[in-house]
Amino acid sequence: MNKMTNEMQQLLEEACELARGHLGEGRVASYIPELAKTNPANLGVCVMTKEGECFQAGDTEIPFTIQSIGKTFSLILALETGGFEETFSKVGMEPSGDSFDSIIQLEMKNWTPYNPLINCGAIATVSCIRSKTPFEDYLDLVRRLCGDPKARLSEKVYNSEKRTGDRNRAIAYLLKSDKILGGDAEEVLDLYFRFCSVLVTAKGLARYGMILANDGVDPISGERMVDARIVKTVKTLMLLCGMYDESGEFAVKIGIPSKSGVGGGIVSAAKCGMGIATYGPVLNAKGNSVGGEVILEYLSEKLGLHMFQG
Ligand code: GLU
């Protein structure tokens, strides 16, 4: 290992060590019963550079469900197939400042969800995907961008979400009654639950973060994987809304466009074409990974990754 490699490896291990000391500050999600079975001690981080180097510490190959990180993939698919105009006629681009599953704002903004990265906005976004095989297309996109052919549906989490997702069901029917959601609400919900229940790893998500950080191009093969305008839109929304009602504080402290999910993952598209993903299922009160945030704050400071810092 050369000096750079050694230093990066050491940083990741230090970050994990530091994060481990904070895991008592939160809890594993339990509102989806299947998620409550996750081991709270799981913790890992993976960094992928545009040169194709991969650095990892901790649990980077344990599969966990993508949950809200999947909202970025739904948005890519909706923009690719339904287009910008149609999608953003159903969902806004504003940070909500409310929790991920909030419904209070719907009535306050003509029933248009604030953004595609919270539940109501994601359900509206899923309805904008124009495809005869939306789940297959979604899974294919996740597999390609994560470089992980093993990404697949967790039937257990999917069934658990579908059985208990009454709040999301309420959101979908509200959206339908107010004409934001066209089509069949149950079909859209079924897709949404499936999208949330796809198993990924920190390693796969780090590659996805790296592709986003390189504006949609795989820097190793030179292949364009996602349209540049779509990536620009997704990354901007990640910075503004990717960490639910903690997005502002996260942007000030850490300053890297990121998206979290209640499965414990956070994906980040950092400066210099670097992708980072963390996994730690212990969540804080806002629904973000406690360990992941500690790791990202440490790396942002040590590697100078804050986007508004030279
Ligand atoms: N499946 C979760 C839900 O809809 C996703 C929430 C999240 O990761 O924030 O409740």
py3Dmol code that shows the C-alpha trace and the ligand (Angstrom):
import py3Dmol

protein = """\
ATOM      1  CA  MET A   1       0.000   0.000   0.000  1.00  0.00           C
ATOM      2  CA  ASN A   2       1.315   3.457  -0.823  1.00  0.00           C
ATOM      3  CA  LYS A   3       1.190   6.402   1.595  1.00  0.00           C
ATOM      4  CA  MET A   4      -2.118   7.837   0.277  1.00  0.00           C
ATOM      5  CA  THR A   5      -3.806   4.450   0.509  1.00  0.00           C
ATOM      6  CA  ASN A   6      -2.560   3.989   4.047  1.00  0.00           C
ATOM      7  CA  GLU A   7      -3.752   7.415   5.100  1.00  0.00           C
ATOM      8  CA  MET A   8      -7.234   6.995   3.625  1.00  0.00           C
ATOM      9  CA  GLN A   9      -7.603   3.560   5.178  1.00  0.00           C
ATOM     10  CA  GLN A  10      -6.568   4.931   8.541  1.00  0.00           C
ATOM     11  CA  LEU A  11      -9.034   7.823   8.261  1.00  0.00           C
ATOM     12  CA  LEU A  12     -11.925   5.452   7.545  1.00  0.00           C
ATOM     13  CA  GLU A  13     -11.015   3.281  10.493  1.00  0.00           C
ATOM     14  CA  GLU A  14     -10.732   6.297  12.800  1.00  0.00           C
ATOM     15  CA  ALA A  15     -14.117   7.567  11.550  1.00  0.00           C
ATOM     16  CA  CYS A  16     -15.767   4.200  12.302  1.00  0.00           C
ATOM     17  CA  GLU A  17     -14.169   4.049  15.712  1.00  0.00           C
ATOM     18  CA  LEU A  18     -15.434   7.520  16.536  1.00  0.00           C
ATOM     19  CA  ALA A  19     -18.928   6.683  15.249  1.00  0.00           C
ATOM     20  CA  ARG A  20     -19.095   3.504  17.305  1.00  0.00           C
ATOM     21  CA  GLY A  21     -18.985   5.624  20.471  1.00  0.00           C
ATOM     22  CA  HIS A  22     -22.211   7.392  19.388  1.00  0.00           C
ATOM     23  CA  LEU A  23     -24.401   4.409  18.566  1.00  0.00           C
ATOM     24  CA  GLY A  24     -26.178   4.658  21.914  1.00  0.00           C
ATOM     25  CA  GLU A  25     -27.659   7.981  20.773  1.00  0.00           C
ATOM     26  CA  GLY A  26     -30.354   6.494  18.562  1.00  0.00           C
ATOM     27  CA  ARG A  27     -32.393   3.437  17.658  1.00  0.00           C
ATOM     28  CA  VAL A  28     -32.957   1.093  14.764  1.00  0.00           C
ATOM     29  CA  ALA A  29     -36.197   1.906  12.849  1.00  0.00           C
ATOM     30  CA  SER A  30     -39.080  -0.155  14.159  1.00  0.00           C
ATOM     31  CA  TYR A  31     -42.147   1.326  12.457  1.00  0.00           C
ATOM     32  CA  ILE A  32     -41.488  -1.184   9.678  1.00  0.00           C
ATOM     33  CA  PRO A  33     -41.433  -4.352  11.851  1.00  0.00           C
ATOM     34  CA  GLU A  34     -38.898  -6.212   9.705  1.00  0.00           C
ATOM     35  CA  LEU A  35     -36.318  -3.407  10.063  1.00  0.00           C
ATOM     36  CA  ALA A  36     -36.406  -3.740  13.860  1.00  0.00           C
ATOM     37  CA  LYS A  37     -34.566  -7.072  13.527  1.00  0.00           C
ATOM     38  CA  THR A  38     -31.384  -5.394  12.223  1.00  0.00           C
ATOM     39  CA  ASN A  39     -28.230  -5.585  14.327  1.00  0.00           C
ATOM     40  CA  PRO A  40     -27.667  -2.073  15.757  1.00  0.00           C
ATOM     41  CA  ALA A  41     -23.906  -2.670  15.886  1.00  0.00           C
ATOM     42  CA  ASN A  42     -23.592  -2.816  12.079  1.00  0.00           C
ATOM     43  CA  LEU A  43     -21.402   0.039  10.884  1.00  0.00           C
ATOM     44  CA  GLY A  44     -19.332   0.653   7.799  1.00  0.00           C
ATOM     45  CA  VAL A  45     -18.037   3.162   5.279  1.00  0.00           C
ATOM     46  CA  CYS A  46     -16.860   2.838   1.692  1.00  0.00           C
ATOM     47  CA  VAL A  47     -15.143   5.493  -0.447  1.00  0.00           C
ATOM     48  CA  MET A  48     -14.759   5.215  -4.214  1.00  0.00           C
ATOM     49  CA  THR A  49     -12.533   7.562  -6.158  1.00  0.00           C
ATOM     50  CA  LYS A  50     -12.789   8.485  -9.819  1.00  0.00           C
ATOM     51  CA  GLU A  51      -9.528   6.649 -10.377  1.00  0.00           C
ATOM     52  CA  GLY A  52     -11.336   3.454  -9.431  1.00  0.00           C
ATOM     53  CA  GLU A  53      -9.807   2.996  -5.978  1.00  0.00           C
ATOM     54  CA  CYS A  54     -12.073   1.578  -3.307  1.00  0.00           C
ATOM     55  CA  PHE A  55     -11.406   2.062   0.415  1.00  0.00           C
ATOM     56  CA  GLN A  56     -13.543   0.398   3.036  1.00  0.00           C
ATOM     57  CA  ALA A  57     -13.853  -0.060   6.779  1.00  0.00           C
ATOM     58  CA  GLY A  58     -16.416  -2.045   8.756  1.00  0.00           C
ATOM     59  CA  ASP A  59     -19.585  -3.581   7.347  1.00  0.00           C
ATOM     60  CA  THR A  60     -19.531  -2.545   3.696  1.00  0.00           C
ATOM     61  CA  GLU A  61     -20.877  -5.771   2.230  1.00  0.00           C
ATOM     62  CA  ILE A  62     -23.847  -6.445   4.512  1.00  0.00           C
ATOM     63  CA  PRO A  63     -27.033  -6.013   2.434  1.00  0.00           C
ATOM     64  CA  PHE A  64     -29.627  -3.594   3.801  1.00  0.00           C
ATOM     65  CA  THR A  65     -32.740  -2.083   2.245  1.00  0.00           C
ATOM     66  CA  ILE A  66     -32.261   1.062   0.221  1.00  0.00           C
ATOM     67  CA  GLN A  67     -35.412   2.769   1.628  1.00  0.00           C
ATOM     68  CA  SER A  68     -35.411   6.503   0.905  1.00  0.00           C
ATOM     69  CA  ILE A  69     -32.145   6.407  -1.030  1.00  0.00           C
ATOM     70  CA  GLY A  70     -34.324   4.701  -3.640  1.00  0.00           C
ATOM     71  CA  LYS A  71     -36.154   8.025  -4.035  1.00  0.00           C
ATOM     72  CA  THR A  72     -33.168   9.312  -6.024  1.00  0.00           C
ATOM     73  CA  PHE A  73     -33.426   6.329  -8.392  1.00  0.00           C
ATOM     74  CA  SER A  74     -37.207   6.853  -8.812  1.00  0.00           C
ATOM     75  CA  LEU A  75     -36.516  10.481  -9.624  1.00  0.00           C
ATOM     76  CA  ILE A  76     -33.932   9.524 -12.263  1.00  0.00           C
ATOM     77  CA  LEU A  77     -36.419   7.094 -13.838  1.00  0.00           C
ATOM     78  CA  ALA A  78     -39.298   9.589 -13.737  1.00  0.00           C
ATOM     79  CA  LEU A  79     -37.146  12.291 -15.361  1.00  0.00           C
ATOM     80  CA  GLU A  80     -35.838   9.852 -17.974  1.00  0.00           C
ATOM     81  CA  THR A  81     -39.238   8.439 -18.925  1.00  0.00           C
ATOM     82  CA  GLY A  82     -41.837  11.052 -17.920  1.00  0.00           C
ATOM     83  CA  GLY A  83     -39.690  14.141 -18.425  1.00  0.00           C
ATOM     84  CA  PHE A  84     -38.932  17.245 -16.366  1.00  0.00           C
ATOM     85  CA  GLU A  85     -42.114  19.134 -17.153  1.00  0.00           C
ATOM     86  CA  GLU A  86     -44.523  16.339 -16.241  1.00  0.00           C
ATOM     87  CA  THR A  87     -42.624  15.299 -13.099  1.00  0.00           C
ATOM     88  CA  PHE A  88     -42.189  18.803 -11.713  1.00  0.00           C
ATOM     89  CA  SER A  89     -45.834  19.594 -12.390  1.00  0.00           C
ATOM     90  CA  LYS A  90     -46.650  16.957  -9.748  1.00  0.00           C
ATOM     91  CA  VAL A  91     -43.893  17.602  -7.218  1.00  0.00           C
ATOM     92  CA  GLY A  92     -41.910  20.679  -6.126  1.00  0.00           C
ATOM     93  CA  MET A  93     -38.222  21.389  -5.592  1.00  0.00           C
ATOM     94  CA  GLU A  94     -38.378  22.961  -2.129  1.00  0.00           C
ATOM     95  CA  PRO A  95     -37.008  21.671   1.162  1.00  0.00           C
ATOM     96  CA  SER A  96     -39.941  20.851   3.413  1.00  0.00           C
ATOM     97  CA  GLY A  97     -38.493  21.345   6.874  1.00  0.00           C
ATOM     98  CA  ASP A  98     -40.882  18.613   8.006  1.00  0.00           C
ATOM     99  CA  SER A  99     -40.430  14.928   8.721  1.00  0.00           C
ATOM    100  CA  PHE A 100     -40.070  12.389   5.904  1.00  0.00           C
ATOM    101  CA  ASP A 101     -43.622  11.082   6.220  1.00  0.00           C
ATOM    102  CA  SER A 102     -45.361  14.373   6.971  1.00  0.00           C
ATOM    103  CA  ILE A 103     -48.735  15.183   5.434  1.00  0.00           C
ATOM    104  CA  ILE A 104     -49.262  18.583   7.015  1.00  0.00           C
ATOM    105  CA  GLN A 105     -47.713  20.488   4.114  1.00  0.00           C
ATOM    106  CA  LEU A 106     -49.831  18.876   1.439  1.00  0.00           C
ATOM    107  CA  GLU A 107     -52.868  20.958   2.221  1.00  0.00           C
ATOM    108  CA  MET A 108     -50.725  24.046   2.581  1.00  0.00           C
ATOM    109  CA  LYS A 109     -49.311  23.908  -0.923  1.00  0.00           C
ATOM    110  CA  ASN A 110     -52.243  23.025  -3.165  1.00  0.00           C
ATOM    111  CA  TRP A 111     -51.603  19.363  -2.438  1.00  0.00           C
ATOM    112  CA  THR A 112     -48.340  19.439  -4.370  1.00  0.00           C
ATOM    113  CA  PRO A 113     -45.622  17.652  -2.371  1.00  0.00           C
ATOM    114  CA  TYR A 114     -42.641  19.879  -1.612  1.00  0.00           C
ATOM    115  CA  ASN A 115     -39.957  17.659  -3.137  1.00  0.00           C
ATOM    116  CA  PRO A 116     -39.324  14.147  -4.529  1.00  0.00           C
ATOM    117  CA  LEU A 117     -37.153  13.027  -1.593  1.00  0.00           C
ATOM    118  CA  ILE A 118     -39.840  12.826   1.086  1.00  0.00           C
ATOM    119  CA  ASN A 119     -42.548  10.165   1.091  1.00  0.00           C
ATOM    120  CA  CYS A 120     -45.416  12.164  -0.413  1.00  0.00           C
ATOM    121  CA  GLY A 121     -43.142  13.543  -3.136  1.00  0.00           C
ATOM    122  CA  ALA A 122     -41.635  10.160  -3.875  1.00  0.00           C
ATOM    123  CA  ILE A 123     -45.069   8.548  -4.221  1.00  0.00           C
ATOM    124  CA  ALA A 124     -46.037  11.295  -6.708  1.00  0.00           C
ATOM    125  CA  THR A 125     -42.696  10.820  -8.505  1.00  0.00           C
ATOM    126  CA  VAL A 126     -43.201   7.050  -8.832  1.00  0.00           C
ATOM    127  CA  SER A 127     -46.521   7.773 -10.573  1.00  0.00           C
ATOM    128  CA  CYS A 128     -44.620   9.790 -13.213  1.00  0.00           C
ATOM    129  CA  ILE A 129     -42.502   6.818 -14.347  1.00  0.00           C
ATOM    130  CA  ARG A 130     -43.604   5.820 -17.827  1.00  0.00           C
ATOM    131  CA  SER A 131     -42.749   2.172 -18.331  1.00  0.00           C
ATOM    132  CA  LYS A 132     -44.523  -1.128 -18.793  1.00  0.00           C
ATOM    133  CA  THR A 133     -42.007  -2.766 -16.472  1.00  0.00           C
ATOM    134  CA  PRO A 134     -41.207  -0.101 -13.857  1.00  0.00           C
ATOM    135  CA  PHE A 135     -39.857  -2.407 -11.150  1.00  0.00           C
ATOM    136  CA  GLU A 136     -37.568  -4.262 -13.570  1.00  0.00           C
ATOM    137  CA  ASP A 137     -36.316  -0.903 -14.901  1.00  0.00           C
ATOM    138  CA  TYR A 138     -35.713   0.367 -11.371  1.00  0.00           C
ATOM    139  CA  LEU A 139     -33.836  -2.760 -10.342  1.00  0.00           C
ATOM    140  CA  ASP A 140     -31.777  -2.618 -13.512  1.00  0.00           C
ATOM    141  CA  LEU A 141     -30.879   1.026 -12.810  1.00  0.00           C
ATOM    142  CA  VAL A 142     -29.875   0.228  -9.212  1.00  0.00           C
ATOM    143  CA  ARG A 143     -27.779  -2.738 -10.371  1.00  0.00           C
ATOM    144  CA  ARG A 144     -26.029  -0.757 -13.102  1.00  0.00           C
ATOM    145  CA  LEU A 145     -25.280   2.353 -11.061  1.00  0.00           C
ATOM    146  CA  CYS A 146     -24.210   0.376  -7.991  1.00  0.00           C
ATOM    147  CA  GLY A 147     -22.269  -2.109 -10.118  1.00  0.00           C
ATOM    148  CA  ASP A 148     -24.046  -4.802  -8.118  1.00  0.00           C
ATOM    149  CA  PRO A 149     -25.866  -7.515 -10.071  1.00  0.00           C
ATOM    150  CA  LYS A 150     -26.950  -9.025  -6.743  1.00  0.00           C
ATOM    151  CA  ALA A 151     -29.165  -6.071  -5.754  1.00  0.00           C
ATOM    152  CA  ARG A 152     -32.624  -7.632  -5.327  1.00  0.00           C
ATOM    153  CA  LEU A 153     -35.962  -7.296  -3.586  1.00  0.00           C
ATOM    154  CA  SER A 154     -36.190  -8.261   0.076  1.00  0.00           C
ATOM    155  CA  GLU A 155     -39.552 -10.031   0.087  1.00  0.00           C
ATOM    156  CA  LYS A 156     -39.621  -9.858   3.884  1.00  0.00           C
ATOM    157  CA  VAL A 157     -39.180  -6.088   4.095  1.00  0.00           C
ATOM    158  CA  TYR A 158     -41.536  -5.542   1.160  1.00  0.00           C
ATOM    159  CA  ASN A 159     -44.281  -7.606   2.805  1.00  0.00           C
ATOM    160  CA  SER A 160     -43.659  -5.920   6.147  1.00  0.00           C
ATOM    161  CA  GLU A 161     -43.922  -2.443   4.593  1.00  0.00           C
ATOM    162  CA  LYS A 162     -46.967  -3.323   2.574  1.00  0.00           C
ATOM    163  CA  ARG A 163     -48.727  -4.744   5.610  1.00  0.00           C
ATOM    164  CA  THR A 164     -47.999  -1.799   7.881  1.00  0.00           C
ATOM    165  CA  GLY A 165     -47.647   1.174   5.496  1.00  0.00           C
ATOM    166  CA  ASP A 166     -50.947   2.837   6.331  1.00  0.00           C
ATOM    167  CA  ARG A 167     -49.431   6.288   6.520  1.00  0.00           C
ATOM    168  CA  ASN A 168     -48.057   5.972   2.993  1.00  0.00           C
ATOM    169  CA  ARG A 169     -51.414   4.567   1.922  1.00  0.00           C
ATOM    170  CA  ALA A 170     -53.112   7.641   3.406  1.00  0.00           C
ATOM    171  CA  ILE A 171     -50.674   9.889   1.527  1.00  0.00           C
ATOM    172  CA  ALA A 172     -51.343   8.129  -1.784  1.00  0.00           C
ATOM    173  CA  TYR A 173     -55.114   8.425  -1.424  1.00  0.00           C
ATOM    174  CA  LEU A 174     -54.860  12.103  -0.471  1.00  0.00           C
ATOM    175  CA  LEU A 175     -52.731  12.695  -3.554  1.00  0.00           C
ATOM    176  CA  LYS A 176     -55.212  10.786  -5.673  1.00  0.00           C
ATOM    177  CA  SER A 177     -58.229  12.673  -4.399  1.00  0.00           C
ATOM    178  CA  ASP A 178     -56.480  15.920  -5.243  1.00  0.00           C
ATOM    179  CA  LYS A 179     -55.472  14.834  -8.734  1.00  0.00           C
ATOM    180  CA  ILE A 180     -51.719  14.787  -8.116  1.00  0.00           C
ATOM    181  CA  LEU A 181     -51.713  11.041  -8.497  1.00  0.00           C
ATOM    182  CA  GLY A 182     -53.134   9.677 -11.722  1.00  0.00           C
ATOM    183  CA  GLY A 183     -53.755   5.952 -12.072  1.00  0.00           C
ATOM    184  CA  ASP A 184     -54.379   3.379  -9.417  1.00  0.00           C
ATOM    185  CA  ALA A 185     -53.191   4.351  -5.927  1.00  0.00           C
ATOM    186  CA  GLU A 186     -52.621   0.720  -4.854  1.00  0.00           C
ATOM    187  CA  GLU A 187     -50.447   0.050  -7.901  1.00  0.00           C
ATOM    188  CA  VAL A 188     -48.321   3.140  -7.252  1.00  0.00           C
ATOM    189  CA  LEU A 189     -48.012   2.183  -3.573  1.00  0.00           C
ATOM    190  CA  ASP A 190     -47.010  -1.362  -4.426  1.00  0.00           C
ATOM    191  CA  LEU A 191     -44.210  -0.042  -6.613  1.00  0.00           C
ATOM    192  CA  TYR A 192     -43.151   2.461  -3.942  1.00  0.00           C
ATOM    193  CA  PHE A 193     -42.944  -0.309  -1.309  1.00  0.00           C
ATOM    194  CA  ARG A 194     -40.945  -2.491  -3.708  1.00  0.00           C
ATOM    195  CA  PHE A 195     -38.573   0.356  -4.538  1.00  0.00           C
ATOM    196  CA  CYS A 196     -37.888   0.913  -0.810  1.00  0.00           C
ATOM    197  CA  SER A 197     -37.254  -2.793  -0.229  1.00  0.00           C
ATOM    198  CA  VAL A 198     -34.346  -3.407  -2.593  1.00  0.00           C
ATOM    199  CA  LEU A 199     -31.207  -4.733  -0.910  1.00  0.00           C
ATOM    200  CA  VAL A 200     -27.962  -2.842  -1.528  1.00  0.00           C
ATOM    201  CA  THR A 201     -24.574  -2.536   0.201  1.00  0.00           C
ATOM    202  CA  ALA A 202     -22.418   0.414   1.225  1.00  0.00           C
ATOM    203  CA  LYS A 203     -19.937  -0.685  -1.421  1.00  0.00           C
ATOM    204  CA  GLY A 204     -22.557  -0.541  -4.177  1.00  0.00           C
ATOM    205  CA  LEU A 205     -23.891   2.804  -2.996  1.00  0.00           C
ATOM    206  CA  ALA A 206     -20.376   4.276  -2.905  1.00  0.00           C
ATOM    207  CA  ARG A 207     -20.101   3.476  -6.611  1.00  0.00           C
ATOM    208  CA  TYR A 208     -23.470   5.127  -7.228  1.00  0.00           C
ATOM    209  CA  GLY A 209     -22.252   8.195  -5.301  1.00  0.00           C
ATOM    210  CA  MET A 210     -19.111   8.209  -7.438  1.00  0.00           C
ATOM    211  CA  ILE A 211     -21.155   8.157 -10.682  1.00  0.00           C
ATOM    212  CA  LEU A 212     -23.269  11.072  -9.387  1.00  0.00           C
ATOM    213  CA  ALA A 213     -20.095  12.901  -8.347  1.00  0.00           C
ATOM    214  CA  ASN A 214     -18.822  12.496 -11.924  1.00  0.00           C
ATOM    215  CA  ASP A 215     -21.990  14.040 -13.373  1.00  0.00           C
ATOM    216  CA  GLY A 216     -23.404  10.727 -14.547  1.00  0.00           C
ATOM    217  CA  VAL A 217     -20.320   9.343 -16.297  1.00  0.00           C
ATOM    218  CA  ASP A 218     -18.435   6.223 -15.229  1.00  0.00           C
ATOM    219  CA  PRO A 219     -14.923   7.702 -15.213  1.00  0.00           C
ATOM    220  CA  ILE A 220     -13.284   4.299 -15.628  1.00  0.00           C
ATOM    221  CA  SER A 221     -15.085   3.213 -18.820  1.00  0.00           C
ATOM    222  CA  GLY A 222     -16.034   6.715 -19.972  1.00  0.00           C
ATOM    223  CA  GLU A 223     -19.642   5.541 -20.422  1.00  0.00           C
ATOM    224  CA  ARG A 224     -22.413   8.059 -19.751  1.00  0.00           C
ATOM    225  CA  MET A 225     -24.826   6.304 -17.408  1.00  0.00           C
ATOM    226  CA  VAL A 226     -27.236   9.117 -16.530  1.00  0.00           C
ATOM    227  CA  ASP A 227     -28.016  12.365 -18.344  1.00  0.00           C
ATOM    228  CA  ALA A 228     -26.012  15.313 -16.923  1.00  0.00           C
ATOM    229  CA  ARG A 229     -29.076  17.545 -16.391  1.00  0.00           C
ATOM    230  CA  ILE A 230     -30.789  14.790 -14.429  1.00  0.00           C
ATOM    231  CA  VAL A 231     -27.705  14.294 -12.227  1.00  0.00           C
ATOM    232  CA  LYS A 232     -27.472  18.042 -11.608  1.00  0.00           C
ATOM    233  CA  THR A 233     -31.126  18.064 -10.512  1.00  0.00           C
ATOM    234  CA  VAL A 234     -30.768  14.994  -8.282  1.00  0.00           C
ATOM    235  CA  LYS A 235     -27.615  16.290  -6.564  1.00  0.00           C
ATOM    236  CA  THR A 236     -29.120  19.731  -5.972  1.00  0.00           C
ATOM    237  CA  LEU A 237     -32.185  18.159  -4.376  1.00  0.00           C
ATOM    238  CA  MET A 238     -29.945  15.876  -2.304  1.00  0.00           C
ATOM    239  CA  LEU A 239     -28.166  18.917  -0.900  1.00  0.00           C
ATOM    240  CA  LEU A 240     -31.428  20.765  -0.208  1.00  0.00           C
ATOM    241  CA  CYS A 241     -33.689  17.916   0.898  1.00  0.00           C
ATOM    242  CA  GLY A 242     -31.715  14.653   1.138  1.00  0.00           C
ATOM    243  CA  MET A 243     -31.549  14.454   4.939  1.00  0.00           C
ATOM    244  CA  TYR A 244     -35.235  15.169   5.670  1.00  0.00           C
ATOM    245  CA  ASP A 245     -35.732  17.964   8.207  1.00  0.00           C
ATOM    246  CA  GLU A 246     -32.050  17.861   9.099  1.00  0.00           C
ATOM    247  CA  SER A 247     -30.957  18.848   5.573  1.00  0.00           C
ATOM    248  CA  GLY A 248     -30.021  22.422   6.509  1.00  0.00           C
ATOM    249  CA  GLU A 249     -27.890  21.458   9.496  1.00  0.00           C
ATOM    250  CA  PHE A 250     -26.263  18.636   7.527  1.00  0.00           C
ATOM    251  CA  ALA A 251     -25.445  21.033   4.659  1.00  0.00           C
ATOM    252  CA  VAL A 252     -23.895  23.578   7.017  1.00  0.00           C
ATOM    253  CA  LYS A 253     -21.841  21.053   8.988  1.00  0.00           C
ATOM    254  CA  ILE A 254     -20.948  18.500   6.312  1.00  0.00           C
ATOM    255  CA  GLY A 255     -21.686  20.204   2.997  1.00  0.00           C
ATOM    256  CA  ILE A 256     -21.864  17.140   0.729  1.00  0.00           C
ATOM    257  CA  PRO A 257     -24.986  16.327  -1.359  1.00  0.00           C
ATOM    258  CA  SER A 258     -26.296  13.192   0.364  1.00  0.00           C
ATOM    259  CA  LYS A 259     -29.398  11.050   0.719  1.00  0.00           C
ATOM    260  CA  SER A 260     -30.265   8.879   3.674  1.00  0.00           C
ATOM    261  CA  GLY A 261     -32.712   6.027   4.164  1.00  0.00           C
ATOM    262  CA  VAL A 262     -34.280   4.481   7.255  1.00  0.00           C
ATOM    263  CA  GLY A 263     -32.513   1.219   6.413  1.00  0.00           C
ATOM    264  CA  GLY A 264     -29.388   2.978   7.734  1.00  0.00           C
ATOM    265  CA  GLY A 265     -27.640   3.960   4.506  1.00  0.00           C
ATOM    266  CA  ILE A 266     -26.376   7.360   3.404  1.00  0.00           C
ATOM    267  CA  VAL A 267     -25.024   7.935  -0.113  1.00  0.00           C
ATOM    268  CA  SER A 268     -22.901  11.014  -0.835  1.00  0.00           C
ATOM    269  CA  ALA A 269     -21.569  12.578  -4.026  1.00  0.00           C
ATOM    270  CA  ALA A 270     -18.458  14.444  -2.891  1.00  0.00           C
ATOM    271  CA  LYS A 271     -15.935  16.812  -4.466  1.00  0.00           C
ATOM    272  CA  CYS A 272     -13.249  15.570  -6.850  1.00  0.00           C
ATOM    273  CA  GLY A 273     -15.517  12.855  -8.239  1.00  0.00           C
ATOM    274  CA  MET A 274     -15.549  10.900  -4.977  1.00  0.00           C
ATOM    275  CA  GLY A 275     -18.457   8.696  -3.892  1.00  0.00           C
ATOM    276  CA  ILE A 276     -18.987   7.828  -0.234  1.00  0.00           C
ATOM    277  CA  ALA A 277     -21.535   5.537   1.371  1.00  0.00           C
ATOM    278  CA  THR A 278     -22.070   4.743   5.018  1.00  0.00           C
ATOM    279  CA  TYR A 279     -24.158   2.090   6.699  1.00  0.00           C
ATOM    280  CA  GLY A 280     -25.336   2.207  10.292  1.00  0.00           C
ATOM    281  CA  PRO A 281     -28.953   1.293  11.091  1.00  0.00           C
ATOM    282  CA  VAL A 282     -29.118   3.215  14.391  1.00  0.00           C
ATOM    283  CA  LEU A 283     -31.118   6.343  13.517  1.00  0.00           C
ATOM    284  CA  ASN A 284     -31.516   9.712  15.197  1.00  0.00           C
ATOM    285  CA  ALA A 285     -34.896  11.362  15.822  1.00  0.00           C
ATOM    286  CA  LYS A 286     -34.960  12.732  12.254  1.00  0.00           C
ATOM    287  CA  GLY A 287     -34.534   9.251  10.732  1.00  0.00           C
ATOM    288  CA  ASN A 288     -30.885   9.671   9.696  1.00  0.00           C
ATOM    289  CA  SER A 289     -28.060   7.254  10.520  1.00  0.00           C
ATOM    290  CA  VAL A 290     -26.252   8.332  13.693  1.00  0.00           C
ATOM    291  CA  GLY A 291     -23.026   6.527  12.787  1.00  0.00           C
ATOM    292  CA  GLY A 292     -23.192   7.641   9.156  1.00  0.00           C
ATOM    293  CA  GLU A 293     -23.421  11.294  10.120  1.00  0.00           C
ATOM    294  CA  VAL A 294     -20.475  11.046  12.521  1.00  0.00           C
ATOM    295  CA  ILE A 295     -18.376   9.349   9.825  1.00  0.00           C
ATOM    296  CA  LEU A 296     -19.317  11.910   7.172  1.00  0.00           C
ATOM    297  CA  GLU A 297     -18.617  14.869   9.435  1.00  0.00           C
ATOM    298  CA  TYR A 298     -15.198  13.444  10.255  1.00  0.00           C
ATOM    299  CA  LEU A 299     -14.343  12.766   6.600  1.00  0.00           C
ATOM    300  CA  SER A 300     -15.677  16.126   5.437  1.00  0.00           C
ATOM    301  CA  GLU A 301     -13.400  17.896   7.869  1.00  0.00           C
ATOM    302  CA  LYS A 302     -10.299  15.745   7.398  1.00  0.00           C
ATOM    303  CA  LEU A 303     -10.534  15.570   3.595  1.00  0.00           C
ATOM    304  CA  GLY A 304     -11.880  19.122   3.070  1.00  0.00           C
ATOM    305  CA  LEU A 305     -15.036  17.861   1.364  1.00  0.00           C
ATOM    306  CA  HIS A 306     -17.437  20.684   2.302  1.00  0.00           C
ATOM    307  CA  MET A 307     -18.611  22.035  -1.056  1.00  0.00           C
ATOM    308  CA  PHE A 308     -18.401  25.670   0.048  1.00  0.00           C
ATOM    309  CA  GLN A 309     -14.912  25.370   1.430  1.00  0.00           C
ATOM    310  CA  GLY A 310     -12.005  25.801  -0.987  1.00  0.00           C
TER     311      GLY A 310
END
"""
ligand_1 = """\
10
LIG
N -40.121 2.841 3.260
C -39.982 3.978 4.113
C -41.317 4.650 4.272
O -41.942 4.966 3.326
C -38.971 4.918 3.557
C -38.696 6.038 4.495
C -37.269 6.472 4.539
O -36.307 5.757 4.275
O -37.148 7.630 4.901
O -41.783 4.866 5.340
"""
view = py3Dmol.view(width=600, height=400)
view.addModel(protein, "pdb")
view.setStyle({"model": 0}, {"cartoon": {"style": "trace"}})
view.addModel(ligand_1, "xyz")
view.setStyle({"model": 1}, {"stick": {}})
view.zoomTo()
view.show()
